[in-house]
Amino acid sequence: MTKDPNSLEGRVAWITGSGRGMGSAHAKLMAERGADIVVHDVLEDEAKETAEAIQAMGRKVLLSTADIRDAAAMRDLVKEVEAKLGPVDILVNNAGIGEHAEIEEITPEKYQRMFDIHVRGSFFCGQAVIPGMKERKYGRIVNISSIWGMNGHHTASHYCAAKTAVLGLTKAWAKELAPWNILVNAVCPGGVLTEMPIRVQGMEKIREKEKKVPLGRWAAPEEISYAVVYFAAPTGDFVTGQAISPNGGETIVGF
């Protein structure tokens, strides 16, 4: 019988920022597809809820609240995962923050925090898993960028720049790591109805933005997860260095 190309059976997946929103959706879908999961988020209560939901599916879970900006802590976390779940096969660099601000309002502290979480965090999580992936000649890394990292936005230039930097990491890692069968891709969501944009923008503003989307709405978190899992599962075994943007037609790319 041909193996299910959507299956993650026997894999260990580490998803940063998986306490709520898109990250939680990614973790749950991967668990449904058969993976054991590292639920990783600084929001401990939310992370516990995600972990409990995954355990209820019969999957193994390791929960971590370690700071992704701490390179040594990420190396230690990988060792813990290897001891308790097995080697990390899949890394989803999902953790992030959002903020609307005009250029003059972006302080050095706000700028640094944006890059520390999105870029530094993604880099050091990747750096922690890559040696083991090289040794096994297998790995899947999915970096979560943004539609704003592709085409910019009239505010939040620090966020746009950080998400564009994540695309740069994706392209460089894909070329560097291909000889070891480590595939690196990016998902660049458009508007997604999660807690973070609702808190930052408010539903009234989101409803106005939805009118500009050809499909007439923002995505549910799970609709982004399907793209993430495409790259992580055998469906993406000949795909590396690519970016897909599930955005309801708001931006048409790649032609």
Number of C-alpha atoms within 10 A of each C-alpha: 3 4 7 12 12 17 20 23 15 12 21 25 29 29 24 28 27 31 27 21 18 26 29 29 21 28 32 26 19 30 26 17 18 20 25 28 28 26 29 30 26 17 14 15 12 18 23 19 15 24 25 15 17 24 17 10 12 13 17 18 24 18 20 19 16 15 15 26 20 14 18 13 16 21 16 13 22 20 17 15 21 14 10 12 18 16 20 25 23 29 24 29 27 26 22 22 14 15 18 17 16 12 12 6 10 16 11 9 8 15 16 14 16 22 22 18 19 27 23 20 23 26 21 19 25 22 14 20 23 23 11 17 20 16 10 14 15 19 24 24 27 29 27 27 30 27 22 21 20 18 11 16 13 11 13 19 20 22 27 23 20 25 27 23 17 24 26 15 20 25 18 12 20 21 14 12 19 17 12 15 18 24 28 29 27 28 24 24 25 21 23 22 17 15 12 17 18 14 11 12 13 12 13 9 12 17 13 11 14 17 12 13 17 12 13 14 19 23 19 15 20 18 17 24 21 16 20 25 23 17 26 29 20 16 14 18 15 9 16 24 19 16 24 20 22 24 23 19 14 18 14 10 11 6 3
